[in-house]
Amino acid sequence: MLKTLNGNRSYKGGRLMPQIRQVISTLTNDGKEIMGPDVLVYHYPDNSILNGSLLTVESNHFAVLKSRGAILNVYETGQYVIQTPDRPIIGAFQQAFFGGQSPWQYEVIYINRAKLILEVSGVAYSKEMAEMGYHVSCYVHVDTKEDALKLVQHMPMSGHYVSMKEVNWYAGPVIEQSINKIVQLTELERVNERMPEILELVKEHLQEFLSVYGLTLNDVKALVYPRDERMKELIALRAFGLSEIDAVRYYTAMIMAQKGVISAPNMAIGEPFFIGNPQVAADRITQVESKH
C-alpha cells in the first residue's frame, strides 16, 4: 500500500520513496515553446494542479495563479513550489466524488511579456471622399506584474489562448477613428504630409485604450495610401510639378501609348491630331514650337 509522508515522500514496504512532482510549464513534451509571437495569454490546460506542484516561469513570461476565480499570486521568472492556502481534499471522499482530484480548483495563466506585434488594416476617406487604405503595426508588451493582473482581469478568454489577432479586434476601432479624424479633413495628395500628426494621434489614443488591459505601447508604424491605382499614378505625376489637368493628360497619354494609339503624344501636349493632311499637322507643330 502506497502512502504519502509530509506531502513530499512516500513509503512502500517500509522504504521511503520520492513522490513524483507535477511540473507546470509552457514547454511541450518535445521541448517546443507553446507561447509564440502570436500568443499573448495561455491558460494551462490541466485541472490537476495541487499543493506542491512545481511552476516554471520562463524569462519572457509572467504566471498568474488563480483559485476558483480569485487571484492568489503573480510569478516572475523562475521555478516555484506552489503553496496553496488550503491543501486539496484527500482520501476516499476525493476519490469518490472527483476521481482523485478537485476539478479546476487551481488554474495557472501565463502572460507573454515579450514585445508582440499588433497589426490593423482598414479604409479611410480623404476630404474629397477618395478611398484610402491604411496599415498600422504597433509593438506592445506587458511590463509589470500589476499589468499582468490588469490583463487577466479585463481581457476575456475563449478556450486556452488569447491571440494577438483577438487583440487586433479590440484595437481596430480606436486606430480607425484616430486616422479618419485627420484624413477626412485632408486633401488626398497632402495626406502623407500629415503622417507625423496621424502617428501621434494614434499613439495617444491607443496607449490610453491599451493601458486598461495592462499593455504598454512601444512604437507605431503606419502607412496610408490611395487604394485606386489610377489615383496613385496621378499623384506620382503631380509630384513632378504637373498641374492637375496636365497630370490627367499625361496619364491618359500613357494609357494610349500602352495600347498603341498613335495620337498619344498629342494627348500629352494637349494638341489635336490631324489625319490625312501632313501639311496642316506640320504647320501646327511649328506653331507649338514657336510658343516655347
Secondary structure, DSSP 8 states (H G I E B T S, - for coil): --EEETTTEEEETTEEEE----EE-SB-TTS-BS--TTEEEEE---S---TT-EEEE-TTEEEEEEETTEEEEEE-SEEEE---SS----SHHHHHHHTTS-TTSEEEEEEE-S-EEEEEEEEEE-TT--EEEEEEEEEEE--SHHHHHHHHHHS--BTTEEEHHHHHHHHHHHHHHHHHHHHTTS-GGGTGGGHHHHHHHHHHHHHHHHGGGT-EEEEEEEEEEESSHHHHHHHHHHTTT--HHHHHHHHHHHHHHHTT-TTHHHHHHT----SS-HHHHHHHHHHHHHH-
